Every structure is written in structure tokens, then in C-alpha cells.
Amino acid sequence: MRRFTSLLGIAAITVTLPVNATGVATATHETRPSPNTDLPTLVASVAEANQRVADIGADIQSKQEGFNKALVDTAAARDILATRQQELTASEQALTASQTDIDNAQSRFDQFAASMYMNGPSRALPLARSPEEILGAAATEQTLTLSFRQAEDNLHRTQTERANKVAAAQAARLRADEAAAEAQRRQDAAVAELTAVQQAFASQQTQLNTIVAQRDSARARLNEARPTTRATAPPSPGRAQPDSAPPPTQWDSATPPSGPDAGLWDTTLPMVPSANVAGDPIAIINAVLKIMATSGQLTADMGRKFLTKLGILSPASAAADPGITNGRIPRVYGQQASELVIRRAMSQLGVPYSWGGGNANGPARGIDQGANTVGFDCSGLMLYAFAGVGIKLDHYSGSQYNAGRKIPSAQMRRGDLIFYGPNASQHEAMYLGNGMMIEAPYTGSVVKISPVRSSGMTPYVTRLIEY
């Protein structure tokens, strides 16, 4: 997620002291710093507090993406479980059918066995009076014997097949049980992750309150120590005119009227997601996974439409196509696909940030504080954008980082994905060109265009569409 990088520059608050001059001063009032005031220490205190706020903000974003990963892992485990359960059902159905086969084979064998027992060896052969009768009797007895042996062999074969199907059903049940256990472990891990995140957010809010109070105190003392006016003197011959005093520094960048450029990250108190989420954690996880589950089919549908529009698929064959286009878009259509992705992302400018929000269909309710906000988080926005051309992405920045070809960040181009934090664990955005990117940055913000930030950026960007 985000990395707060803009610190208040020390140079920006350098205090300009009066210059000794031989002429008469044009201003006679000056607020001088107290001899006991250490301006560099105050400057360092404010900068350090801002950095601590930034670090906590980055940690919040990392924890949010960490829970997104737990959700993706849980969804994957449930998908595997569903597959294993389908395999078990098919195996049990085959086992039931094999019992019918073996019952039929056993019945036929019993009939031949009873006939052989009741009739015994053929008496027609000793009573035969002609060669023709001898041959006929022998053939009849041979046919009966062969039929009996075939029934016996068929019974043995069906018994062997049933034994194999019993073993297959047992193996399928074992795999299903293992998948169920893994799905449960993943769900438990997601619950633990959500609980830990909520507790951490509560603790971090307390830390932030303390840090901001200390920062504001240091800022107030620094402002008191700064000179309000300065004495100036007429320039002396051979002496350079001193530079004018620097403009007052806007220390609290949270002030709306004169805050920093909207595209820059400020150093104000980041909004901490609420730690008091209503509802059981499992219910929350299930609700989010239900929303995520719709993305796969929607992405496939849009992929089929996109490929059909390009003429790659015919309308007749589109229904049978899987629709997922990861790695399937021809280079000749790559730029067209990339621009469509960018337009989808740009269409969401101004949509609120919502942790865990967003799927292939658009903005959606998220997690915790995001549960009350229909919007996107950083990975949800990219999932939505690329779904328009059938590219399926997990709702987790770390997974999306590995979804395409790695390109050195110095060679990034329009449409590439930019990532931040260790292993892309904090934040991601889409490069638009000219040093700008589109992102859903953090709780309390909206989808917006920002200057690319190099601090905390991974050494590689990810390219999902080639051209």
C-alpha cells in the first residue's frame, strides 16, 4: 500500500538571521530565538514525528494487504476443496455403479454354476450314433464350458474393478478430507489475521495520537522560536543584498486550504481503519469471499466478449472458450487492450477507498471500516481494470506482482503496474506515463492520479499486456 515519503524539508524551515550592516535598519522589531532553544533539535523532532507517522501508515497498509493475501489463500483452498469434493462424488458414483456390475456378473455366474451342477457332463456324447451327433454334442458341451468360464472371468474382472474403485474412492475421500482441513486452516489463519489487524489498528491509533501530540508540541515551540520579522539594512558598497526571508512553512499539511498538492503524499495522521467491526470474523470473511467469487465468471465473460470483438473468437465458439486471457492477448492487439484497461481504471476516479473493496464488476463493500464504503482498495482497482479484457487477478498486491513479466522500473511504460513495500506487500498503482500513476491509496482517500513515488518502490514493475 502506501509509503509516506514527503518529509518536511529541513531546508524549508531554515531560519534567516539578520545581517550586520553599517546602514540604518529599516525594521526595528525582531523575535529572536531563546538562547535555550535548539532549533535543529526542534526541526529534527518534527521530522522524526512525521517519519514515525509515515512508518505507521505504511504498516497499516501492509497489514491490510496481508489480510487480503489471507483471503486469497482461503478462497484458493476452498476452490481446491470444491474440486476434491466433486472428485469424491464422482468416485462414489462409480463405486455404486461397480456394485451393480458385480451383482449382475455374480448372478450370471451363479446361473451357469447351477446349470453345470444340475446337468453334469453332457450325456449326449456317449449316446451319439453318428459322427455328426458326436460333433454336435461336443460343441454343445464346449460352448457351455466356455460360457461358464466367461461368466467366471467376468465376475473376477468386475470384482477387481470394484476393488480398484473402492481404493480410488478411499483416496478421493482422503484428498477431500485433507482439502477440507487445509481450507479450515486457511480460514482460521484469515480469522486470526483479521483479529490481529483489528487489534493492531487499535494500538496504532493510540500510538498515532501520542506521536501527533508530540509533533504538534514540537511544531508549536519551533514556530515560537522562529523570527517573525527581520532587520534589514541598506546594501553597502561591495556587499551583496541578502536574500529575502523564506516564506512561512505550512507545517500542518492537513490544513485543507493550503495543503500539499493532491498528488503528493502528506505527512498527516493517516486514517486508521476501525477496529470495532460489527459481526463475526467468519461472517465477514464469507461475505468478502462471496463478492470475490463473482469476479472469476465476470472476468471470463468479459474476456470472451473482448476476444470476440477482436475477431479472435467466433460467436459460435465463444461459449466454449474459457474466456480468461492471461498471456493470450496477441501483441498486435496489446496496446488496444492496455488502453481499454487504463480507461476502466480512469473511469473510477473519485470513487472512495475501501479496504478489501472492488471486484471485476466494479466498486464493492470492503472489510472493517471499508464494510460501510462501496469502493476499491489498491489491488481491487487493478483487478477491476484488467478484468475488462479477461485478465484474471487475485485481490492481493503480492500476487499481482507475480502475475506478469517483470520489467526494471526505469523502463516502465503506460499500463505497467507499480508496487511498493517488501515483495510488493504494501501498495500498487498503474503507470499512466509522464511520471503519473493512478491509485486507490488509503482509507479516507479516493481513486486519484498522483505523481509516481520512487521511495519504497520495488525494483521491478509488472507488465501484464505485451505489445
N, C-alpha and C positions, 0 to 999 in steps of 0.2 A: 504494500500500500504506500502511503506517502512518506516522504522523508523531508522533514522541515530543514531547509538548508540556508535560508536567508537570515543571517545573524546581523544584529545591529553593528554596523562597522565602527570600529574604534576611531577611524579617521573622521567619521562623520560628526563625532561629538568632541573633537579636539578643541580645547579652549584657547582662544587667541587673546593673549595678554597685551596690555598697552605697550606701545613702542616709545622709548625715550626720544624726545625731540627737543630741539632748542627753542622752537616757536611756542606760542601760547596755545594751550589746549582748547579745542572747540567744544568739548564736553567735560563737565567737571564732576559728574556723578558716576560712580562705578561700584558695582558689588564685587568685592574681591572674595575669593575662597578663604575659608577659615584656615589658619595655619595648621589646625589639627585634621583638616580634611585631605584625604589621599585620593585625588581624582582618578588616577589609574586603577586604584583598588575598586572604586565605585563602578567605573566603566567595566572592569572585569567581572564584577558581581552581577551586573545587569546581563552581560553577555553570557555568563555561565548559567544564569537562571533561564535565559532564553534557550540555551542549548539543552538544558535538562527538560524543559517543556517539549522541545523538539524530539528528544530521545523517547520520552514517554508517549508522545504522539505516534512515533514510528513503531513503538512496541505495541500500542493499541492496534494499529493496522496489521502488524504481523500476527497478532493473536486472532484477529478476525479472519484473516486468510488461513490461519492454522485450523480454525473450526470449519471453514469451507472445505479444506482438504479432508477433514474427518467425515464430512457429509458425502463427499465424492467417494471416499473409501467405503462408506456404509452402503451407498447406492450400488457400487460395483459388487460388493459382497451379496447384496440382495438379488442382483441380476444373476449372479452365479448360482445362488440358491434356487431361483426360479428355474434355471436351466436344469439343475440337478433333480429338482422335483419332477420336471417334465420327463427326464430320462427314467426316473424311478417309476413313474406312472406307465410309461411305455413298456418298461421291463416287466412290471407286474401284469400288464395286459397280455404280453407274450407268454408269461408263465401260465396264466389262466388258459390261454389257447392251447398251450402244450399239454395241459391236463386233459383237455377234450381229445386231443390227438392220441394220447396214450390210452385213454379209455376206449377209444374206437379200435386201436390196434390190439389191445388186450382182449376185447370182445371177439374180434375176428380170430385171434389165435386160439381162444378157448373153444370156439366153434370147430375149428379144424382138429384140435386135440381131442375133443369129444367124439368127433366122427371117426378119427383114427382108432380110438379106443373101442368104440361100439362095433365097428365093422371089421377091425383087424386087417390082416393081409388079405389081399384080393383072392377070392376063391375061383374067380373066372379063369385064371391062368391054368390050374391043373385040369379043369374041366374042358378046356378048349379042344375042339375036334379037328380044327384045320389051322394051317399057318396063319390065315387071316385072323381067326379068333385069338390065336396066341399073341399076335402083334397088337391087336386091339386091346386085349386085357393088359398087356404090358404097358401100353401107352397110357391107359387109364390110371393104372397104379402109379406110374411115374408122374403124371400130372398131379395127382392127389398129394404125392410126396413133395413135389416142388412147391405146390401151393401152401402146404403146411410149413415148409422151410421159409418161404417168403413171408408168411404171417409171423413166424418166429423172428426172422431178421428185422421185419418192420417194427415189431414190439421192442426189440433190443435198441433199434435206432431211435425210436421215439423216447425210450427211457433215457438214452444217452443225451438226446437233445433237451429233455426236461431237466436232467441233472445240470447241463450247461446253463440253462435258463434260470434254474434255481441259484446257481453260483453268480450269474450276471445280475439277478435281482438283488442278491445279498450285497454284491459290490456296489450296485446303484444306491441301495439304501445306506450303505456306509458312506458313500460320497455325499449323499443328501444330508446325512447326519453331520458330516464334517462341515459342509457348506452352511448348515443351519447354525452350527457352533461358531463358525467364523463370522457369520452375519450378526450373531448375538454379541460376539466380542467387538466387532466394529461399532455396533450400536452402543454398547457400553462405553467404548472409548469416546464416541461422539458425545454421549451424555456427560462423561467426565470432563471432556474438553469444554463443553458449554458451561458446565458448572464452574470450572476453574476460570474461564474467561470472565464470567459474571462476577466472581469474587475478586479477580484481579482488577476489573474495571472499578469496583467499589473502592478498593485500596488505592488505585491510581488517582481516583478523583480526590481523595484526601491528600495524596502527595502533591497533586497539581495545585490544590488550594493553598497549601503551605508554600510551595515554590513561588507561586504568583504573588502571594503576600510579601515574601522576601524580596522578590524582584521589584514590586511596586514601592517598597520601602527604600530600597537602594536607588531607585529611579528618582524618588522624591528628594532624597538627600543630594543626589547628583545635580538635580535641577536647582536646588538651593545654592549649591556651590558654584554654579555657572555664573559668569558675569552677565548682567542684563544690558549694560551699555559699556562702551569703551571710550577712553580718551583718545583723541586724535590730534595731531599737530600738523601744522603746515609743513610740507616737504622741505627739507633742507637741500641746499645745492649739493649735488653729488650723492644724494641719498634717495633710494627708491621709495616710492609711495607704498606703504604696507597694504596687503590685500584686505579687502573688506571682510568683516566678520562673517563666518559661515551662518547660513540660515538656521533658525531653531530646528532641532531634530524632533521629528514626530516619534517619540519613544513608544507610545502605545499604539501599535499598528492596528489595534482592534477598533479604533475610532472610525466610524463609518465615513464621515465627510472627507477625511484626509488620509485614509488608509492606503496601503500599498496597491500597486497595480493588481487588478483582479486576477491576472495570470500568474502572479508570484505567490509563493508560499509565505505566509506571515508567521510570526513567532508568538502569536497569541495563544491563549488557552484553547487547546483542541476540545471539541465536544466529545465527552466520554459516553459511549452507549449506555443506556440504562441497565443497571444490574438487577433491577427488580422486574423481571419479565413475568407476565401472568401465564399460568398454565404449566403443566408437567413438561419437563425437558423432552421426554419421549414424544409427547404430543406435538411439541414444537418441531422436533426433527422430522416426524412423519409428515407434518404439514408442509415443510420446506421440500422434502423429498418428493411429495406428491406434485408440487409445482415443477420441480426439476424433471420429473418423469415425462412431462408433456413435451419437453424440448427435443428429445430424440425423434419422435414421429413428425413433429412440426419441421424440424431441420431436414428430414428425409423428403417430406412433401415439397418444401421449397427448393431442395436440390433437384428433384425431378423436374419441377417447373422450369428452373434455370437451364438445365441441360436440354430440355425440350425446346425452349426458346432459342437456344443457340443452334439447334438442329442436330445436336449430338445424339439425342434420343428421338425416336419417332413416337407420336402419340400412342400407337399401338403397343410399343414395347416399354413405355414409361412406367406402367403399373407394375411390371415385374422387376424393374430396376430398384436396387436398394436405396438410391437417392442420396446417400452420403458421398460427398465429393472430395473428401480429404485426399490430396495427391492426385486427383483425377481431372482437374481442370486443365485443358491444353494451354500451353504457353501463349498461343496466338490469341486466346480469349482472356489471358491473365489480367491485363490492365483493365479491361472492361469489368471483370469480376471484382477487382480490387476497388475500383471507383464505386461500384454498387455497394460494397461493404462500407466504404467511407461515408457514402450518402446515408446509409442506415444509421450509422453512429451519429452523424451530424443532425439527423432528424430528432434526436433525443436531447439536444442542447436545452438546458434549463430544467430537466427532469431531476427531482431530488435524489440525493444519495440515500441508499437503503442497504444496510449490511445484509448480504445474502439475497438481495433482490435482483430480479431480472432473469428472463429465460428467452427462448427463441421467439416467443410471441410478443415480447416487449417488457416494459417495467412490471414488477410484481412486488408483493409484500415480502419483506425480508425477515430477519431474525432480531430478537431482543427489541431495541428501540426501533429497528427497521420494520418490525412486525406491524407497526402503525403507519408505515410510509410505503406507498407504491413508488418504486424507483429502481435504481441499479446500484450495485457496487462495482468496483473496477473490473473484475473478471466477468460479472454478469453483463456489463455493457458490451464487452468484446464477444461474449458468447452470442448475444443477440445480433451484433453486426455481421458476424461471419455466417450465422445460420441462414442468412438471406441467399447465400449461394450454395447452401448444402454442406458447409464445413461444420462438423460437429466438434464442440469443445467442452471439456469439463468445466464446472463452475469453480475453478481454483487457479490462481495465477501460476503456481509452480507447475501444474500440469500443462497449462497453455504454453509455458516457456519451452517445453519439450515437444510441442505438437507440430513443429515445423523445422525448417532449416536454420541453423544458427549463422548469423551474419555479424561481423565486427561492427560495433556500434558506430564507428566512424564512417561506415559505408551504408548506414541505414537509408532507406528511401520511403517515399509515401506509401502508407499501408502497412508498414512493418510494426511489430509490437515491441514496445519498450518496457523493460522490467526493472524493478528496484528491490534491494534487500538481498540477503544471502539466499542463493538458489531461487531467486525471484519470489521470495516469500512475503513481500510487503505490499507491492503495488505494481500496477501495469497501466500503460496508456498506448494510444495508437499515434504513430508519427504522421503528420499531415504535410510535412515539407516546410521549408523556410524557418526552421528552428521552432516550430509549433507542434503541439500534440493535443489530442482530445482525451479527456479522462473523466472518471467519476471518482473524485479524490477522497472524501472523508465525510463522516457524519456531520450534518449541518450544512453541507455544501450541495452543489448541483453538478450535473454533467456540463463541462465547460472546456474551452480551449485555453491552453496555458503554454508559456514558453517551456521548452524542454529543459529539465533539470539534470545536470550531469552528476551531482552528488548522490551517491548511493546507487547509481545505475549499474546494472550488470554489464560485463564487458561485451556481451553479445545481445543483439536483438533477434527476434524470431520472425521469419518470413514464411507465411502460410500459402501465399499465392505467387507462383513464378511467372515472370514474363520478361 
